Amino acid sequence: MTKSGFVLWVSIMGAAVAGCSHPTSSAPPAAAARATGPLKPAATADDNAWRTYLSEQGKVHGKDVQGHPYIYLIPGGESAAATAQRKNEVQSVAFAVGPIVISGSLLVMGGPDAQQTNQFAMTLSKTLKAHVLRGVVVLIVSDATQEKALTKAFEPTDAALRVVTM
């Protein structure tokens, strides 16, 4: 499978997981999450549980986004496989921005390890060109400890950044 075919497959699978229904609450996205936010799966839960969780976070915090959601599950851990997968995901996102992830889209990223997710986002922000995420909402499902640093890191990309706590 070519790299572009893989990115397309990941995008289609993300859309399938994300579904089309949106909550009908009139509360702002952050307030709705605090009141009825999705339940965080166990750190040892399988990838499907985490993708479903990220999808639900996207529905809560991205319901004002009309475009397509793209979900990136960031693996936790320090194993060689997890490190390689994070590196591949950075390249995948950077490759997808522009031809696939376009203005009006929702980019959701998160995983079982908030620290790894934050590091992934910081690495990603350094690989993206200036203004490339204009009109794209980037939702980082992690923790709030790095919100200021992440906001500063994504500033050159023009992304509408949202950081939510797991």
N, C-alpha and C positions, 0 to 999 in steps of 0.2 A: 504494500500500500504506500503510495507516495505521501509526502508530508502534507500536501494540500488536501489529499483525500482523507488523511487522518484528522486534520483540523476540521474538515467538513463533517466527518463522522462524529467527532466530539461535539460539534455544534448541534447536530441533529439530536444526539443523545441528550444533550443539555436541555434542548427544547422539550423533548419527550418527558424528561424528569420534571421540568419546571411546570409543564401543563399550561393551560390557558385560563383557569379560573383565578379571579382576583378577589380578595376580601372586600366586603361592602362597607366596612367601617368608615365613618367620616373623620375619624381621629387622624392626626398627622402620623406618618410612618413610625417615628421613634416612640410616640406615645402608645400606639397600637402594639408595638413589640413589648413594651414594658407591661402592658395590661394582659396580653394574651400571646406572648411570644412563643415560638416553637421550642419544644423541649430539646435540649442539647443531648445528643447520643453519648454513650460511654466512649471514652478514648479508644477502647478496644473494639468498638462497633465496626462492622464491615463498611466498605466503600459505598454501597447502596444506601445505607442508613445515613451516612454523612452527606451524600449527594441530595437525598430527600430533605435533610435538615437545611442545607444551603439553598435549595429550591424554595423552601418555606420562608427562609429569611429574605430571599429575593422578592417573594410575594408581599411580605410585610413592608419592607423598606424600599421596594422599587415599584409599588403599585401606581405611582405617578409616571412611570416610564412606559411609553407606548411601544418601544422597539423590542427587539428580540433579546431574551436573556441568554448569556453564555456563562456556564458554571465551570469553575476550575477547582478541583479538589486537590489541596496541597497536602502531600503525605507528611506525617510526622516522623520523628526518629532520625538517627544518625547513621543508619545502615548505608552501604554503598548503593543499594537499589533505591532507597528513598532519596538520597542525594542526587543520583542520576535522574530520577523522575522529576524532581524539582527543577533541575537544570533544563530538562526537556520541556517542561511546562512553561518556563520563562521564554524559551525560544518559540514555543507554540503560540503563546499569547502575542509576542512581538510580531510574529509572522501573520497572525490573524487580524491584527489591528489594521484597518484600512480596507482591505478587500472583503473581510467578513464582518468584523466588529466595526460598525459604522455609527455615525452620529444618530442618537436616539436609542442606542442599545444599552443594555444593562450587563455589566461584567461583574460577576459574583465570584469571590475567591475566599477560601477558608479551608480549615481542616482541623484535625484533632489536637494539634499543637499550636497554640496562639503565637508562641515565639517563632516557630518555623514559618507560620503564615506571615507574620510581620517582616521577617527577614526576606521571604520570597517577594513580598510587595516592594520592599526597598530595592532589591536587586532588579526587579522588573522596571521600576520607575527609572532606573539608571540606563536601561537598555532602550527605552522608548524615545523617539524623537520629540522635539518641542511641538506642541499644539496638536499632536496626533490623536489625542482623546477628546478633542473639542466636541461637546454634545453627547459624550458617553458618560453614563453614571457608573462609577466604580464602587462597588460595595465590598468592603473588606470585613469579614466576619472573624473577629479575633478578640482583642481586648483593647481597652481605651488607653493603656499605658503609653502607647507609641503614636497616638492620634496626631499630635502636633508634628512629630517628625515625618509621619506619613503624608500629612497634608503638605508640608514643605517640599517633600520629595516629589510628589505628584503635581505640584504647582506648574512646572514648565509644560506638562502635557495637556493642560486645560481641562482635565477630567473634573467632573462633579463628584468629589470623593465623599463617601459615607463610610464611617468606621462604626461598627456595632459590636457590642460585647456578646460573647457566646453565652 
